[in-house]
Amino acid sequence: MINNVANIDARMRQQPSGILRAVPSRMSLPMPPILGFKTPLSKEKAQLRTLKFKRKQNIIIPGEIDDDYVDIIEEEFENDDDSGGGIILPEQEAEYNFFRPIKPKIKRKTKYLKDCYVVDYIVAPKARCGMGAAALKDLAEKAMFDPKIEGRIVTYSAPACQESSPAIFFYNMGFRFMEPEANERIVQCIIDKVPDTPPQTGMMYLPKQNLHKLLRYGEKF
């Protein structure tokens, strides 16, 4: 919008002196600043970095984990156990192989990790403000609606510094170690209200029954 107050004032100067001249409107003047007003800062969020594990990477899971996290494959391996002992000379090798009994192959079930999200690290600008939990909630929603992931999330509990451990935080969010003893120790730390020292390390995963609880974070697991 063009302010025409100056043009009106110029035309009024040509009128007889008995006619009042137009003066600039008060509303056309710049508004004084409002003291004490600050633009609100954008909401702070925790930094969450995720990776992906894929089934084709053939990551073997040695501990206890829910079946929906793994493909359980029965595989056969050569039985290399040779209890005969002794040294076989080159000229005796053909005779030895002829008379050596054929040993049955060993069958073993191997757990291969399915496609899943991996929490690489999570850093919140403030502690105990719910920012980390909110970031995990967003990841849980993403994982739940991913047809290849189907809600599977894992992380590796390793402290970023000597004084802190993420194990209790992840446990409260519903994650569990694959070793029952590690979970029992975390529970005792929570009951006694003491830090996890020395920190429990190892892979943790989010059981399917705890996924929906994480989506309503704030409740106690």
trRosetta pair geometry for C-beta under 8 A, 3 or more apart (Angstrom, degrees):
i j d omega theta_ij theta_ji phi_ij phi_ji
3 6 7.3 73 115 -1 92 91
3 28 5.7 104 -138 -143 135 127
4 7 4.8 -47 -169 39 81 117
4 8 6.0 85 133 -25 87 97
5 8 5.8 -57 -152 36 33 112
5 9 6.4 35 152 -22 66 106
5 22 7.0 -147 -157 132 74 116
5 24 4.7 73 159 -112 151 72
5 25 6.5 -133 -95 4 135 82
5 28 5.9 -90 -23 -20 149 175
6 9 5.6 -54 -150 34 32 113
6 10 6.6 34 152 -22 65 103
6 24 8.0 10 -63 -82 62 101
7 10 5.7 -51 -150 32 34 112
7 11 6.6 30 154 -15 65 104
8 11 5.9 -57 -151 37 33 108
8 12 6.3 32 153 -21 66 109
8 22 4.6 -33 131 68 115 154
9 12 5.7 -56 -147 35 31 113
9 13 6.8 41 152 -30 62 99
9 21 6.2 54 -143 174 73 108
9 22 5.4 -120 -82 75 63 90
9 23 7.3 68 -98 -101 112 31
9 24 7.6 -26 -53 -51 133 71
10 13 5.9 -47 -158 19 33 114
10 14 7.7 31 148 -17 58 99
11 14 6.0 -55 -168 27 42 112
11 15 7.6 48 140 -28 65 98
12 15 5.5 -41 -162 14 49 119
12 19 7.0 -137 -162 114 88 110
12 20 7.8 -33 -171 115 132 46
12 21 4.3 130 126 -134 132 72
12 22 5.1 173 -32 10 154 85
13 21 6.6 34 -72 -116 60 126
15 19 4.4 -53 134 59 132 138
15 21 7.8 172 50 -89 115 71
16 19 5.5 95 68 -1 76 99
24 28 5.4 -106 -180 65 99 131
24 29 7.1 101 132 -55 122 86
25 28 4.6 99 66 -6 88 101
25 29 7.9 -142 102 -12 58 79
26 29 5.9 -44 -167 14 45 115
33 37 7.7 -149 172 43 82 111
34 37 4.2 39 96 -6 111 134
41 44 7.6 12 129 -44 119 86
44 125 5.1 -73 176 37 138 140
44 126 7.2 85 101 2 146 105
44 131 6.7 -40 113 -109 91 141
45 131 6.2 165 -153 -158 36 106
45 134 7.3 -107 -138 96 83 123
45 135 6.7 117 178 -76 92 102
46 122 5.8 25 154 -176 125 91
46 123 6.4 172 -166 85 82 38
46 124 3.9 -40 -104 -92 105 78
46 125 7.4 -144 -95 0 56 68
46 131 4.1 138 -40 139 99 100
46 132 4.8 119 -92 -84 168 52
46 134 7.0 143 15 63 111 90
46 135 4.2 -94 70 -27 113 140
47 121 7.8 6 109 107 95 92
47 122 7.0 168 87 -151 56 45
47 123 4.7 -4 55 58 103 93
47 124 7.7 -166 21 -76 65 35
47 135 7.8 0 69 -117 9 157
48 119 7.0 -57 -163 -139 95 93
48 121 7.8 -166 -141 95 40 49
48 122 4.9 4 -107 -110 76 88
48 132 8.0 130 -77 -140 104 62
48 135 4.2 165 -41 170 135 129
48 136 7.3 178 -114 -65 145 53
48 138 7.7 160 44 67 155 114
48 139 6.4 -124 151 -50 150 125
49 119 7.8 104 78 -166 55 52
49 120 4.3 -53 104 62 100 117
49 121 5.3 22 42 48 109 78
49 122 7.6 -154 24 -72 65 50
50 117 5.2 -18 -170 -171 128 105
50 118 6.2 141 -163 71 69 52
50 119 6.0 -39 -103 -101 79 44
50 120 6.2 180 -108 0 19 91
50 139 6.4 154 -69 -127 143 126
51 117 7.5 139 74 -164 41 57
51 118 4.3 -23 64 63 90 113
51 120 5.2 86 -15 -57 102 111
52 115 7.0 -8 -175 -161 102 83
52 116 7.4 164 -153 83 61 37
52 117 6.3 -42 -100 -108 66 50
52 118 6.7 -169 -83 11 14 94
53 57 6.2 -103 -166 43 75 143
53 59 5.8 -42 -167 6 126 152
53 113 5.6 -16 135 118 139 130
53 115 6.9 175 93 -141 65 36
53 116 5.3 0 55 55 103 83
53 118 5.6 89 -23 -43 96 118
53 154 7.1 -5 11 43 137 127
54 57 5.2 109 67 -14 75 101
54 115 5.4 5 -125 -103 54 82
55 58 7.8 46 162 -64 49 44
55 71 6.6 62 -147 -7 118 130
55 112 6.5 74 -157 135 78 113
55 113 7.1 -150 -107 99 56 55
55 114 5.2 -9 -82 -137 104 48
55 115 5.5 -54 -27 -42 89 73
57 113 7.8 -24 72 68 104 103
58 112 5.7 -56 -139 -134 52 120
59 112 6.6 111 61 -158 51 66
59 113 4.2 -24 79 29 109 119
60 110 6.0 -60 -127 -171 105 104
60 111 6.6 101 -161 73 61 65
60 112 6.4 -41 -94 -96 52 59
60 113 7.7 -124 -63 -12 5 88
61 65 5.4 -46 161 15 146 142
61 69 7.3 70 -50 116 171 113
61 70 5.5 -107 33 -92 138 134
61 111 4.3 -64 59 106 97 118
61 112 7.4 164 5 -108 90 10
61 113 5.4 111 -43 -62 111 89
61 178 7.1 -151 -176 -125 102 158
61 203 7.9 -107 -130 83 92 155
62 111 7.7 -180 -73 49 21 114
62 178 7.9 113 79 126 62 144
63 177 7.7 -74 160 157 159 73
63 178 2.9 97 111 134 138 124
63 179 5.7 -84 -138 -57 132 68
63 202 7.9 74 -35 173 157 129
63 203 7.4 -180 31 63 135 108
64 178 5.2 161 54 -173 57 74
64 179 7.3 125 27 -87 97 30
64 180 7.0 18 40 -39 145 87
65 69 4.9 -79 150 66 118 139
65 70 6.0 100 90 -22 120 121
65 111 6.9 140 50 164 115 152
65 178 5.3 -32 -61 -115 87 110
65 205 5.8 57 -137 27 108 155
66 69 5.1 96 70 -5 80 105
66 205 7.3 -143 19 113 97 136
66 207 5.6 123 -37 -127 138 81
66 208 6.4 -166 150 -4 168 97
67 70 6.5 -85 -152 52 39 86
67 72 7.0 -43 -142 -24 91 122
68 114 7.8 -64 155 22 51 147
68 150 7.3 -112 167 116 114 129
68 152 7.4 -155 123 -79 91 110
68 208 6.0 30 57 -42 147 134
69 113 6.5 -32 155 -137 88 71
69 114 6.0 -156 -180 27 37 102
69 116 6.9 13 -147 -65 87 144
69 152 5.6 137 -116 -131 79 124
69 154 7.8 96 -152 -62 130 115
69 205 6.0 6 -109 -170 158 156
70 111 4.0 -6 -179 -169 153 95
70 112 6.0 135 -161 64 84 38
70 113 5.9 -49 -102 -95 78 37
70 114 6.2 -153 -98 -18 21 88
71 111 7.4 146 70 -156 43 49
71 112 4.7 -20 58 61 95 99
71 114 6.2 113 -27 -71 86 88
72 109 5.5 5 -177 -177 97 111
72 110 7.4 160 -153 77 51 37
72 111 5.7 -20 -99 -98 71 70
73 109 7.0 155 78 -153 34 60
73 110 5.3 -24 65 62 88 89
73 112 6.3 20 3 -2 117 115
74 107 5.9 7 -179 -175 101 104
74 108 7.3 165 -151 85 59 27
74 109 5.2 -33 -93 -93 68 73
74 110 7.9 154 -98 15 20 72
75 107 7.2 162 83 -149 34 57
75 108 5.9 -27 64 66 82 77
75 109 7.7 136 15 -107 72 24
75 110 5.6 2 9 3 121 119
76 105 4.3 36 -175 137 108 137
76 106 6.9 141 -158 74 57 44
76 107 5.6 -30 -97 -94 69 68
76 108 8.0 140 -100 20 24 71
77 105 6.3 157 69 -174 33 92
77 106 4.7 -28 64 66 91 99
77 107 7.9 169 18 -84 75 21
77 108 6.3 1 2 13 118 117
78 105 6.2 -54 -99 -122 35 88
78 106 7.6 2 89 20 12 92
79 103 4.2 -109 78 125 132 127
79 104 6.6 62 -14 79 143 46
79 105 6.2 -158 -20 -121 91 33
79 106 5.3 122 -78 -30 84 96
81 103 7.3 -177 58 -164 85 165
82 85 7.8 165 129 -45 86 37
84 100 7.7 -79 -40 -120 151 99
88 92 5.5 -136 -165 90 74 109
88 93 5.6 93 149 -90 118 71
88 96 5.2 -38 -135 -25 129 169
89 92 4.6 78 57 14 83 107
89 93 7.3 -122 94 -35 43 78
90 93 5.7 -31 -153 -10 36 118
92 95 5.5 -64 -162 49 58 110
92 96 5.5 62 142 -30 84 108
93 96 5.6 -56 -143 37 30 113
93 97 6.2 27 160 -17 66 107
94 97 6.0 -57 -147 38 28 107
94 98 6.5 31 153 -23 62 107
95 98 5.7 -55 -150 32 32 114
95 99 6.5 7 162 1 67 109
96 99 6.6 -72 -148 47 27 93
96 100 5.9 39 156 -43 67 109
97 100 5.6 -42 -134 17 30 119
113 116 6.5 -78 169 14 105 122
113 154 7.6 -41 -151 -17 135 156
114 152 6.3 132 83 -1 105 173
115 148 4.7 -32 98 152 159 97
115 149 5.6 -102 121 -92 101 53
115 152 7.1 128 98 59 56 132
116 143 7.8 26 -155 -143 65 123
116 149 6.0 104 -118 -146 39 84
116 152 3.6 -83 -112 117 104 112
116 153 6.3 -176 -180 -85 101 21
116 154 5.5 61 125 0 139 101
116 205 8.0 -32 -175 -133 159 104
117 139 6.4 -168 126 -179 157 110
117 142 7.6 79 -62 98 157 109
117 143 5.2 -103 5 -92 131 116
117 146 8.0 113 -42 34 110 156
117 149 6.0 24 -26 -141 89 139
117 152 7.0 153 21 97 69 65
117 153 4.9 -19 69 -111 99 76
117 154 7.5 167 87 28 50 62
118 153 7.7 162 -87 -160 24 60
118 154 5.6 -24 -108 74 71 85
118 155 6.5 133 -167 -95 62 49
118 156 7.8 14 -167 -12 107 89
119 122 6.1 -20 -177 -34 117 108
119 136 7.5 -10 -96 -108 142 92
119 139 7.2 68 -85 158 99 172
119 153 6.7 46 -28 179 99 104
119 154 7.5 -149 17 99 79 37
119 155 3.8 -22 55 -94 105 113
121 160 7.2 79 -142 -80 120 121
122 132 5.4 95 146 -139 128 99
122 135 6.1 161 -143 92 117 142
122 136 7.3 -10 -108 -59 159 92
122 166 7.5 118 52 -133 102 142
123 160 8.0 57 -90 -56 99 169
124 127 6.6 128 86 -87 118 41
124 129 6.8 -179 162 47 135 101
124 131 4.1 136 -138 82 118 121
124 132 4.7 -86 -46 -50 130 90
124 135 7.7 -152 -82 -3 95 133
125 131 7.0 6 34 62 75 175
126 129 4.4 40 99 -8 114 141
126 131 6.5 107 56 -1 82 134
130 133 5.1 -58 -155 46 60 115
130 134 5.7 66 146 -29 82 101
130 217 7.5 142 -151 119 94 121
130 218 7.6 13 -123 -85 122 87
131 134 5.7 -53 -147 34 31 112
131 135 6.5 32 154 -19 64 104
132 135 5.7 -53 -151 34 33 111
132 136 6.5 30 153 -15 65 105
132 169 6.6 -18 118 -177 149 134
133 136 5.7 -55 -149 39 34 110
133 137 6.3 40 150 -25 65 103
133 173 6.3 -167 -117 -101 82 107
133 217 4.4 167 170 162 115 150
133 218 7.5 124 143 -55 152 59
134 137 5.5 -49 -149 31 33 116
134 138 6.7 36 152 -19 63 100
134 217 7.2 -146 -75 64 44 145
135 138 5.8 -51 -154 32 34 111
135 139 6.6 32 149 -16 64 105
136 139 5.5 -54 -149 38 37 113
136 140 6.2 42 151 -24 68 103
136 173 5.5 -10 116 -159 166 146
136 214 6.3 -89 130 -172 108 121
136 217 7.1 109 78 -77 104 148
137 140 5.6 -51 -147 33 32 114
137 141 6.6 34 153 -18 63 101
137 214 6.1 -169 -99 152 66 82
137 215 6.1 113 -148 -123 90 40
137 217 5.1 -107 -69 -6 119 127
138 141 5.8 -52 -152 33 33 111
138 142 6.5 32 150 -17 64 106
139 142 5.5 -55 -150 38 35 113
139 143 6.1 33 153 -19 68 107
139 153 6.5 94 133 -112 115 142
140 143 5.7 -54 -143 39 31 110
140 144 6.2 34 157 -26 65 106
140 151 7.2 27 -161 -142 72 80
140 153 6.8 -73 -95 -20 68 149
140 206 7.4 -130 -107 159 103 166
140 211 6.0 166 -160 -160 114 79
140 214 4.8 169 -76 106 164 124
140 215 5.6 -138 111 -70 133 77
141 144 5.8 -52 -145 31 28 112
141 145 6.7 6 163 -1 62 109
141 215 6.6 106 -70 -116 81 102
142 145 6.6 -74 -151 45 25 94
142 146 6.3 31 153 -33 65 110
143 146 5.6 -53 -145 23 33 116
143 149 4.8 -106 -152 128 73 137
143 150 7.7 -20 162 78 80 20
143 151 5.0 98 127 -121 101 30
143 152 6.6 -144 -176 48 124 38
143 153 5.4 -81 -79 -55 171 101
143 211 7.9 -119 92 -141 118 121
144 150 7.7 18 -139 -169 37 29
144 151 4.6 36 -98 -85 62 92
144 211 6.5 136 -85 167 109 129
144 215 7.6 8 -31 -72 153 130
146 149 3.8 37 90 27 124 111
146 150 7.1 -97 86 -32 75 35
147 150 7.0 21 -168 -63 29 78
149 152 5.5 -142 179 42 73 83
151 206 7.5 -113 157 98 84 116
151 208 6.2 81 108 -120 137 79
151 211 4.9 3 -172 -126 127 158
152 205 7.4 -27 -162 -160 80 108
152 206 7.4 162 -153 59 37 93
153 175 7.8 -87 103 -96 101 104
153 205 7.1 148 88 -155 52 61
153 206 4.5 22 62 16 98 127
154 203 5.9 -6 -177 -171 117 103
154 204 6.7 158 -159 84 65 46
154 205 4.6 -28 -103 -99 84 79
154 206 7.4 -137 -76 4 41 77
155 166 7.9 -83 136 116 138 135
155 170 6.1 -135 65 -122 139 147
155 175 6.5 -33 35 -135 111 157
155 203 7.4 157 84 -152 35 58
155 204 5.3 -15 63 61 83 95
155 205 7.9 169 20 -83 61 37
156 201 7.5 20 171 -171 82 79
156 202 7.1 -114 -149 143 71 16
156 203 5.5 -38 -99 -95 71 60
156 204 7.4 160 -102 16 20 77
157 165 7.2 41 174 -179 104 89
157 166 5.6 -150 -140 77 80 92
157 167 4.5 65 -168 -85 144 82
157 170 6.2 -128 -90 31 109 146
157 177 7.5 -59 13 -88 139 96
157 199 7.3 -149 146 161 101 107
157 200 6.1 13 110 102 140 81
157 201 5.6 -158 94 -130 81 41
157 202 6.1 -1 46 53 99 51
157 203 7.7 164 8 -109 79 10
157 204 5.3 61 -32 -16 109 120
158 166 7.7 7 54 31 31 111
158 199 7.7 109 -145 117 34 135
158 201 5.2 46 -95 -131 72 106
159 162 6.8 103 115 -104 139 18
159 163 7.9 175 179 57 139 33
159 164 5.5 158 -149 89 109 60
159 165 4.7 -62 -77 -97 111 58
159 166 6.7 171 -97 -3 55 77
159 199 4.8 157 -30 -8 120 172
159 201 7.9 -86 -3 -82 76 98
160 164 6.7 -7 48 74 83 112
160 166 7.7 66 -11 -34 89 111
161 164 5.5 51 61 28 90 95
164 195 7.8 -101 -122 -152 43 129
165 168 6.6 83 95 2 97 90
165 195 6.7 128 24 178 108 94
165 196 4.2 -97 75 73 150 112
165 197 7.2 -165 -17 -69 132 60
165 199 3.5 179 -105 -119 127 116
165 200 7.0 91 -179 33 139 65
166 169 5.1 -60 -162 45 64 117
166 170 5.6 57 143 -20 90 105
167 170 6.1 -60 -147 41 28 104
167 171 6.1 30 155 -22 65 109
167 177 7.8 6 -149 -57 110 112
167 182 7.9 -109 -157 171 137 105
167 186 5.7 -126 143 -105 111 121
167 196 5.0 -95 59 100 120 176
167 199 6.1 160 -5 -166 123 88
167 200 4.5 89 -109 59 165 102
167 201 7.9 -104 -66 -74 122 35
167 204 7.4 159 -131 -54 72 144
168 171 5.5 -53 -144 36 31 114
168 172 6.4 31 156 -18 65 105
168 186 6.1 178 -94 -157 64 98
168 189 6.1 -105 -89 106 118 128
168 190 6.3 155 -143 -75 106 90
168 195 7.6 -113 -13 -144 145 52
168 196 5.4 -172 -36 -26 103 121
169 172 5.9 -59 -152 36 28 108
169 173 6.5 21 151 -13 63 109
170 173 5.5 -58 -148 41 36 112
170 175 3.9 -33 161 47 97 137
170 204 5.4 97 134 101 142 160
171 174 7.9 148 -178 13 28 8
171 175 6.1 -84 -83 69 35 78
171 176 7.2 76 -122 -92 74 48
171 183 7.4 151 -124 -134 120 73
171 186 4.8 173 -73 155 164 144
171 187 7.8 -143 173 -65 145 59
171 190 7.2 -127 103 -50 134 132
171 204 7.7 -104 -70 -144 66 146
171 221 7.7 -154 151 73 61 129
172 190 7.5 150 -72 -110 96 134
172 220 7.5 -58 -152 -137 87 64
172 221 6.3 155 -161 28 40 110
173 206 7.8 -55 121 -107 95 109
173 214 5.7 48 177 -114 81 105
173 217 6.9 -13 -129 -120 81 114
173 221 7.5 19 116 -12 6 143
174 206 5.6 50 109 -141 105 89
174 207 7.0 -122 164 43 95 80
174 210 3.2 159 -169 166 120 128
174 211 7.3 171 134 -64 154 29
174 213 5.4 148 -86 79 134 115
174 214 4.9 -99 17 -58 143 101
174 221 5.1 -177 -86 -100 68 159
175 204 4.2 60 159 149 119 121
175 205 6.5 161 -151 80 83 16
175 206 5.3 -54 -95 -80 71 69
175 210 7.6 -162 -57 108 29 151
176 183 5.7 5 -155 -96 88 127
176 204 6.2 163 77 -156 22 86
176 205 6.4 -33 60 62 75 67
176 206 7.8 126 14 -106 77 26
176 207 6.0 22 14 -24 127 107
176 210 7.7 146 -21 2 104 154
177 180 7.8 -169 88 -66 101 14
177 182 3.8 -53 92 89 169 127
177 183 5.1 -154 41 -52 100 80
177 186 7.4 152 -9 -10 119 134
177 200 6.7 -75 -74 155 144 134
177 202 5.8 58 -141 88 106 122
177 203 7.5 117 -141 85 62 50
177 204 5.5 -50 -81 -99 51 81
178 182 8.0 33 53 41 45 132
178 202 7.0 -121 34 148 91 122
178 203 6.0 18 -5 81 119 95
178 204 7.7 -155 -21 -105 74 37
178 205 7.0 55 -63 7 91 109
179 182 4.4 78 77 2 101 108
179 183 7.3 -179 91 -7 56 83
179 202 6.7 3 8 120 115 168
180 183 5.7 -58 -153 38 39 111
180 184 6.3 40 152 -22 71 105
181 184 5.6 -53 -148 34 34 113
181 185 6.5 34 154 -20 65 103
182 185 5.8 -53 -151 33 32 110
182 186 6.6 33 152 -18 64 104
182 200 4.9 122 -156 -157 103 135
182 202 6.4 -92 -102 46 169 139
183 186 5.7 -54 -150 35 34 111
183 187 6.4 38 152 -21 66 104
184 187 5.7 -51 -150 33 32 114
184 188 6.6 32 152 -19 64 105
185 188 5.7 -54 -151 35 34 112
185 189 6.5 38 150 -21 65 102
185 196 7.6 93 130 -135 101 95
185 200 6.3 149 85 -70 127 130
186 189 5.6 -51 -151 33 35 113
186 190 6.5 34 151 -19 66 103
186 196 6.5 -6 -112 -100 74 126
186 200 6.3 -70 -64 11 99 154
187 190 5.7 -56 -152 35 33 111
187 191 6.4 31 151 -18 67 106
188 191 5.6 -52 -145 37 34 112
188 192 6.0 19 160 -5 68 112
189 192 6.1 -64 -140 50 26 100
189 194 5.4 -103 -149 71 73 78
189 195 7.0 -28 -165 142 122 13
189 196 5.1 8 -136 -81 171 73
190 193 7.3 23 -177 -75 30 45
194 197 7.6 -94 149 27 98 97
196 199 5.1 69 116 -120 102 61
196 200 5.7 -69 179 4 130 89
206 210 5.8 -127 -171 84 77 110
206 211 5.9 94 143 -81 115 76
206 214 6.8 -24 -153 -25 133 150
207 210 4.8 79 65 12 85 104
207 211 7.5 -127 101 -28 46 80
208 211 5.5 -31 -155 -3 41 120
209 212 7.6 -54 -174 28 36 97
209 213 7.7 30 138 -9 60 113
210 213 5.0 -56 -155 40 56 118
210 214 6.2 61 147 -27 78 98
210 221 6.2 33 -132 -137 112 135
211 214 5.8 -54 -155 30 31 110
211 215 6.9 33 148 -20 63 102
212 215 5.4 -46 -152 30 40 117
212 216 7.0 15 154 4 65 101
213 216 6.2 -70 -155 52 36 91
213 217 7.8 82 142 -85 61 50
213 219 6.1 -104 -163 73 91 123
213 221 5.7 103 141 -98 150 99
214 217 5.7 10 -165 -70 48 92
216 219 5.8 29 113 -2 100 120
